[in-house]
Amino acid sequence: MSGLRMSLCSTVIVAACLSFSASAQAQDQEEPQTLFTNVHVFDGVNEQRIENASVLVEGNLIKAVSTDAIDAPNATVIDGGGRTLMPGLIDGHAHVMINNDFGPVEHNMTPYDIAYNSVIVMDRFLQDGFTSVRDMGGPAFGLARAIDSGTVIGPRLYPSGAFISQTSGHGDFRDRADPGYSPNDAGDLSNFERMGIGTVADGIPEVLKAVRLNLRNGASQIKIMGGGGGSSRFDPIDTTQYSEDEICAAVEATADWGTYIAAHTFNDRSVNRLLDCGVKTFEHGFFISEATMKRIAEAGAFVVPQMWGISPDLAKNPLMPPDKIPEVSALGKEYADFGRNLLKNGVKVVFASDYVGKFEDAERARRYEIWWRTQTFDSNFEVLKQMTSIAGEMLALSGPRNPYKEGKLGVIEEGAYADIILVDGNPLEDITVIGGNTAWFDADPEWTPIDTIDVIMKDGIIYKYTLE
């Protein structure tokens, strides 16, 4: 048994670890096997579960899925008791390093503060059943290495590095009182830039340098700011950001490394400019037309929206300025069919929590997002695909920069990674069994385990086991 597997025994029931140890000794140097029996399999692709099935894991991959008995005499057997076995969940857009309110991050926190917090963030992601996370802006490279080496417990992490923004863009967090004339002078940088959360780059040479620096540091994809946003103070949400020449240069430099550009964007003008240059994923995108949705679908690109952004519950945010509440409520009503229109026009949609901020706020938003999506897409099945197979397809866009190329993610099938959760209930009928919560700001402010997720396996290793 590897040192990593032994080090994780404290996270599961002692008897289960002893069983793994005995199994590994019996097989000498062979890959350890785990056999799940008596399970109903949601494979991440098909709406109908595979009833009364067995799933064999060998090493870190799925070796077999069958409704017949699987002969594996040396395997550790887990009787699922009729539970749902499904792929580990995937969050397509999170900011695990922006793990406090913007005020402290902008003015008070250091890289050590956000690094410490990120360890807690990743552990709770995994304990909520998320086995892969795409980070869309932050200095997450060291965290990804620590997870892969077993030093830190957490999901697979796809880091983008510092998000790249023009001056005055969604990633320019300098105050108006800051000098701001020499963006390469460290004295004029925002704390976001000093800590590697974002970078301001103008013109083709600076944009290329920023892209290449992230790729050098280990980015699996690149994130640029293609338009304004709601969480930054000086860039109106309707603005279009970066010229076509700058965007196309970033796309070409990224394609030279075999990977892709993801873009923060909201409006038609921005999205169409980004499409012209070959951008592959569009983060948020709430205010686009159906004609633009059709273009995205034809390009085989993805939209990655955090749907809570158009939820009526957003107005309950205690930090929401009272004068903003009518505007937020009106936008939610105007774009209430955004999710339905994406599906109608054949767009591939990926789950996004947009995890950012204090633990309790971000974690409540993530669980609310799971439930709220079932209301905006009118289907548990569609939401589950967005959290599994479709998200896995998007992660594979990283090509040779994909840190996990041995197997597929987001599916239960032979040859896929053994990223698996065992759920007491059927999430196709009841989304709460994977943590979906109808409450948001009025939910319990502190994270608690999801009792209906009984087993969490990532890369063939069990991190949670609560079966009797």
C-alpha positions in Angstrom: 0.0 0.0 0.0 1.3 3.4 -0.9 2.3 6.0 1.7 -0.5 8.2 0.4 -3.1 5.6 0.9 -1.9 4.8 4.4 -1.8 8.5 5.3 -5.5 8.8 4.5 -6.7 6.1 6.8 -7.6 8.7 9.4 -10.2 10.0 7.1 -12.3 6.8 6.8 -13.6 4.2 9.2 -10.7 2.2 10.7 -12.2 -1.1 9.6 -12.4 0.0 6.0 -8.7 1.0 6.1 -7.7 -2.3 7.6 -9.6 -4.0 4.8 -7.8 -2.0 2.2 -4.5 -2.9 3.9 -5.2 -6.6 3.9 -6.4 -6.5 0.3 -3.3 -4.8 -0.8 -1.0 -7.3 1.0 -2.9 -10.2 -0.6 -2.3 -8.8 -4.0 1.4 -8.1 -3.3 2.4 -5.5 -5.9 -0.8 -5.6 -7.9 -3.1 -2.6 -8.1 -5.6 -2.6 -5.2 -9.2 -3.3 -6.2 -12.5 -2.0 -4.8 -15.7 -3.6 -5.8 -19.0 -1.7 -5.3 -22.0 -4.1 -5.4 -25.8 -3.6 -5.1 -25.7 0.0 -6.5 -27.8 1.9 -9.0 -25.4 3.7 -11.3 -26.0 7.2 -12.7 -23.2 7.3 -15.3 -23.2 11.0 -15.9 -24.6 10.7 -19.4 -27.9 8.7 -19.4 -31.0 9.7 -17.5 -31.9 6.1 -16.6 -29.8 4.6 -13.9 -28.1 1.2 -14.4 -30.1 -0.8 -11.8 -28.6 -3.4 -9.5 -25.1 -3.0 -10.9 -21.5 -3.6 -9.7 -18.6 -1.3 -10.4 -15.0 -2.5 -10.1 -12.2 0.0 -9.4 -8.6 -1.1 -10.0 -5.9 1.4 -8.9 -7.2 4.8 -9.8 -9.4 3.8 -12.7 -12.8 2.1 -13.2 -12.1 -1.4 -14.6 -15.7 -2.6 -15.1 -19.4 -1.6 -14.8 -21.8 -4.5 -15.1 -25.2 -5.8 -14.1 -23.7 -9.2 -13.9 -21.5 -10.4 -11.0 -17.9 -9.3 -11.3 -15.3 -11.8 -10.3 -12.7 -10.0 -8.2 -11.7 -12.3 -5.3 -9.0 -9.9 -3.9 -11.1 -6.8 -4.0 -12.4 -4.8 -1.0 -16.2 -5.1 -1.3 -18.5 -2.2 -0.5 -22.2 -3.2 -0.5 -24.0 -0.1 -1.7 -27.3 -1.2 -0.3 -29.3 0.1 -3.2 -27.7 3.6 -3.1 -26.9 5.7 -6.2 -23.3 5.4 -7.4 -22.3 8.4 -9.6 -19.4 10.4 -10.8 -17.7 12.8 -8.4 -19.0 16.3 -8.9 -17.2 19.0 -10.9 -17.3 22.7 -10.3 -16.4 24.5 -13.5 -15.8 28.0 -12.1 -14.5 28.8 -8.6 -12.0 31.1 -6.9 -10.5 29.0 -4.2 -7.8 31.6 -3.4 -10.2 34.6 -3.1 -11.4 33.2 0.2 -12.5 36.2 2.2 -14.5 39.3 1.5 -13.1 41.6 -1.2 -12.2 44.3 1.4 -9.7 42.2 3.4 -8.4 40.6 0.2 -7.8 44.0 -1.4 -6.3 45.7 1.6 -5.2 43.4 4.5 -4.5 39.8 3.5 -1.1 38.2 2.5 -0.3 35.2 0.3 0.1 33.2 3.5 -3.5 34.1 4.7 -5.1 33.0 1.4 -2.9 29.9 1.2 -4.0 28.8 4.7 -7.6 29.4 3.9 -7.4 27.5 0.7 -6.6 24.3 2.5 -9.9 24.5 4.3 -11.7 25.5 1.1 -10.4 22.4 -0.7 -11.2 20.0 2.1 -14.8 21.1 2.2 -15.1 21.0 -1.6 -14.1 17.3 -1.4 -16.3 16.5 1.5 -19.2 18.0 -0.5 -18.5 15.4 -3.2 -16.6 17.6 -5.6 -13.7 15.7 -6.9 -12.6 18.3 -9.6 -12.6 22.1 -9.5 -11.5 24.5 -12.2 -10.1 27.6 -10.6 -10.7 30.7 -12.6 -8.3 33.2 -11.1 -5.8 33.0 -8.4 -2.3 31.8 -7.4 -3.5 28.1 -7.1 -0.4 26.5 -8.7 1.3 25.5 -5.4 -2.1 24.3 -4.0 -2.6 22.1 -7.1 0.9 20.6 -6.6 0.3 20.0 -2.9 -3.0 18.2 -3.6 -1.4 16.0 -6.3 1.4 15.1 -4.0 -1.0 14.2 -1.1 0.3 17.0 1.1 -3.2 18.7 1.0 -6.5 16.9 0.8 -8.8 18.2 -1.9 -10.2 17.8 -5.4 -8.3 17.7 -8.6 -7.5 21.3 -9.3 -7.3 23.0 -12.8 -5.5 26.3 -12.2 -5.8 29.3 -14.5 -3.3 31.5 -12.6 -3.9 35.3 -12.5 -6.9 36.4 -14.5 -5.8 38.8 -17.2 -7.5 42.2 -17.5 -7.1 45.5 -19.3 -6.7 48.7 -17.4 -10.2 49.7 -16.2 -11.3 46.1 -16.7 -12.9 43.6 -14.4 -9.6 42.6 -13.0 -8.3 46.1 -12.3 -8.8 46.4 -8.5 -6.8 49.6 -8.0 -8.5 52.4 -6.2 -9.1 55.6 -8.0 -6.7 57.3 -5.6 -3.9 54.9 -6.6 -1.3 56.4 -9.1 -2.1 53.8 -11.8 0.3 55.3 -14.4 2.9 52.5 -14.3 1.2 49.1 -14.1 4.6 47.4 -14.1 5.7 49.3 -11.0 5.0 47.2 -7.9 4.1 50.3 -6.0 1.1 50.9 -8.3 -0.3 47.3 -8.1 -3.4 46.3 -6.3 -3.2 43.7 -3.6 -4.9 41.3 -6.1 -2.0 41.7 -8.4 0.7 41.5 -5.8 -0.7 38.2 -4.6 -1.1 36.8 -8.2 -4.9 36.7 -8.2 -5.0 39.0 -11.3 -2.8 40.9 -13.6 -3.4 44.1 -15.6 -2.0 43.9 -19.1 -2.6 46.3 -22.0 -1.6 45.9 -25.7 -0.4 42.7 -27.4 3.1 42.5 -25.9 1.8 42.8 -22.3 -1.1 40.4 -22.9 1.2 37.8 -24.4 3.6 38.1 -21.5 0.8 37.6 -19.0 -0.6 34.6 -20.9 2.9 33.0 -21.2 3.7 33.6 -17.6 0.6 31.7 -16.5 1.4 28.9 -18.9 5.0 28.8 -17.6 3.7 28.5 -14.0 1.4 25.5 -14.9 -1.9 26.9 -16.0 -4.2 24.3 -17.5 -6.2 27.1 -19.2 -6.1 30.9 -19.4 -8.7 33.3 -18.1 -9.2 36.8 -19.5 -11.7 39.5 -18.7 -13.8 40.1 -21.8 -16.3 42.5 -20.2 -17.5 44.3 -17.1 -18.8 42.8 -13.9 -20.9 43.1 -10.8 -18.2 42.6 -8.2 -15.7 45.3 -9.3 -16.3 49.0 -8.8 -15.1 50.8 -11.9 -16.1 48.7 -14.9 -19.8 48.8 -15.7 -21.3 45.4 -16.5 -22.3 46.4 -20.0 -18.8 47.2 -21.2 -16.8 45.2 -23.7 -13.1 44.7 -22.8 -10.0 44.0 -24.8 -9.7 44.7 -28.5 -10.0 41.9 -31.1 -6.2 42.1 -31.7 -5.4 41.6 -28.0 -7.9 38.7 -27.6 -6.8 36.9 -30.8 -3.1 37.2 -29.6 -4.0 35.6 -26.3 -5.9 32.8 -28.0 -3.0 32.1 -30.4 -0.5 32.0 -27.6 -2.6 29.7 -25.6 -3.3 27.4 -28.6 0.5 27.2 -29.1 0.5 25.4 -25.7 -2.4 23.1 -26.8 -5.0 24.6 -24.4 -7.7 27.3 -24.5 -9.0 30.7 -23.3 -11.9 31.1 -21.0 -13.5 34.6 -20.8 -15.5 36.5 -18.2 -18.3 38.1 -20.3 -21.9 39.1 -20.1 -23.1 40.7 -23.4 -23.5 40.0 -27.1 -20.9 42.4 -28.3 -18.2 40.9 -26.1 -19.2 37.3 -26.7 -19.2 37.7 -30.5 -15.8 39.4 -30.5 -14.5 36.5 -28.3 -16.0 33.9 -30.6 -14.4 35.5 -33.6 -11.0 34.8 -32.0 -11.7 31.3 -30.9 -12.5 31.6 -27.2 -13.8 28.2 -25.9 -15.7 28.9 -22.7 -17.9 31.9 -21.7 -18.1 32.5 -18.0 -21.5 34.0 -16.8 -23.0 35.3 -20.1 -26.4 36.1 -18.7 -27.4 38.9 -21.1 -26.7 37.3 -24.5 -29.3 36.8 -27.2 -30.5 33.5 -28.6 -28.7 34.3 -31.9 -25.4 34.5 -29.9 -26.3 31.3 -28.1 -26.6 29.6 -31.5 -23.2 30.8 -32.5 -21.7 29.4 -29.3 -23.4 26.0 -29.9 -22.2 25.9 -33.5 -18.6 26.6 -32.3 -18.8 23.7 -29.9 -18.0 26.1 -27.0 -19.4 26.1 -23.5 -21.2 28.5 -21.2 -20.3 28.3 -17.5 -22.8 30.4 -15.6 -23.4 30.7 -11.8 -27.2 30.8 -12.0 -27.6 32.4 -8.6 -26.6 35.6 -10.4 -30.2 35.9 -11.7 -31.9 34.5 -8.7 -34.5 36.6 -6.8 -32.8 35.5 -3.6 -29.8 37.5 -4.5 -31.7 40.6 -3.3 -31.6 39.1 0.2 -27.8 39.5 0.4 -27.2 41.5 3.5 -24.3 43.3 1.7 -26.6 44.4 -1.1 -27.0 48.2 -1.2 -30.7 49.0 -0.8 -30.7 51.1 -4.0 -29.4 48.0 -6.0 -32.2 45.7 -5.0 -34.8 46.9 -7.5 -32.2 46.6 -10.3 -31.2 43.1 -9.3 -34.8 42.0 -9.0 -35.6 43.4 -12.5 -32.7 41.7 -14.1 -33.6 38.4 -12.6 -37.1 38.7 -14.0 -35.9 39.9 -17.4 -33.5 37.0 -17.9 -35.4 34.3 -16.0 -35.4 32.1 -19.2 -31.6 32.3 -19.7 -31.0 28.7 -18.7 -33.9 27.3 -20.7 -32.8 29.3 -23.8 -29.3 27.9 -23.5 -30.7 24.4 -23.7 -33.2 25.2 -26.4 -30.3 26.4 -28.6 -28.1 23.4 -28.0 -25.4 25.1 -25.8 -23.2 22.9 -23.7 -23.6 24.2 -20.1 -21.3 23.6 -17.2 -22.0 23.9 -13.4 -20.4 26.9 -11.7 -20.6 27.9 -8.1 -18.3 31.0 -8.6 -17.0 30.1 -5.1 -15.6 33.3 -3.7 -15.5 35.1 -0.4 -15.9 33.9 3.2 -16.3 30.2 3.7 -19.8 30.2 5.1 -21.1 32.6 2.4 -19.4 30.7 -0.5 -20.4 27.3 0.7 -24.1 28.3 1.2 -24.1 29.7 -2.3 -22.7 26.5 -3.7 -25.4 24.3 -2.2 -28.1 26.8 -3.1 -26.7 26.9 -6.7 -27.2 23.1 -7.0 -30.9 23.4 -6.1 -31.5 26.7 -7.9 -30.3 25.3 -11.2 -33.0 22.6 -11.1 -35.5 25.5 -11.1 -33.9 27.4 -14.0 -33.1 24.3 -16.2 -36.3 22.5 -15.1 -34.5 19.2 -14.8 -32.4 17.4 -12.2 -30.9 15.4 -15.0 -29.7 18.4 -16.9 -28.1 19.8 -13.8 -26.4 16.5 -13.0 -24.9 16.3 -16.5 -23.6 19.9 -16.0 -21.8 18.8 -12.9 -20.4 15.6 -14.4 -20.1 14.5 -18.0 -20.4 18.0 -19.7 -18.0 19.5 -17.2 -15.6 16.6 -17.8 -15.7 17.3 -21.5 -14.9 20.9 -20.9 -11.9 20.1 -18.6 -10.5 17.9 -21.4 -10.1 21.0 -23.6 -6.8 21.6 -21.8 -5.3 18.9 -24.1 -1.6 18.3 -23.3 -1.9 20.9 -20.4 -4.5 18.7 -18.7 -2.9 17.6 -15.5 -5.1 14.4 -15.5 -4.9 12.7 -18.8 -4.9 9.1 -17.8 -8.7 8.7 -17.8 -12.0 10.6 -18.4 -13.7 12.7 -15.7 -17.4 13.1 -15.0 -18.5 9.6 -16.1 -18.9 6.1 -14.7 -17.4 3.9 -17.4 -14.6 1.5 -18.1 -11.3 3.4 -18.2 -12.6 6.5 -16.5 -11.0 7.9 -13.3 -12.3 6.4 -10.1 -13.8 9.6 -8.9 -17.0 8.3 -7.3 -19.6 9.3 -4.8 -22.1 6.9 -3.2 -25.4 8.7 -2.4 -28.2 7.5 -0.1 -31.1 8.5 -2.4 -31.7 9.3 -6.1 -30.5 12.7 -7.1 -32.4 12.5 -10.4 -35.5 12.8 -8.2 -34.2 14.6 -5.2 -31.3 17.0 -5.6 -31.0 17.6 -1.9 -29.2 14.2 -1.5 -26.1 15.8 -3.0 -26.4 18.9 -1.0 -28.9 21.0 -3.0 -30.5 23.5 -0.6 -33.5 25.8 -1.1 -32.1 28.3 1.5 -29.3 30.6 0.8 -28.6 33.6 3.0 -31.0 32.3 5.6 -29.3 28.8 5.6 -27.1 27.6 8.4 -24.1 29.8 8.1 -21.5 27.1 9.0 -20.5 24.2 6.9 -21.8 20.8 8.0 -21.3 17.4 6.3 -23.9 16.1 3.8 -25.2 13.1 5.6 -26.6 11.5 2.4 -23.2 11.3 0.8 -21.8 8.1 2.3 -18.7 7.4 0.3 -16.4 9.8 -1.5 -13.6 8.3 -3.7 -11.1 10.4 -5.7 -8.4 8.7 -7.8 -9.3 5.3 -6.3 -8.8 6.5 -2.7 -11.6 6.8 -0.2 -11.8 10.1 1.6 -15.2 9.6 3.3 -16.9 6.3 4.4 -19.9 6.4 6.7 -21.5 3.0 5.8 -22.1 0.6 8.7 
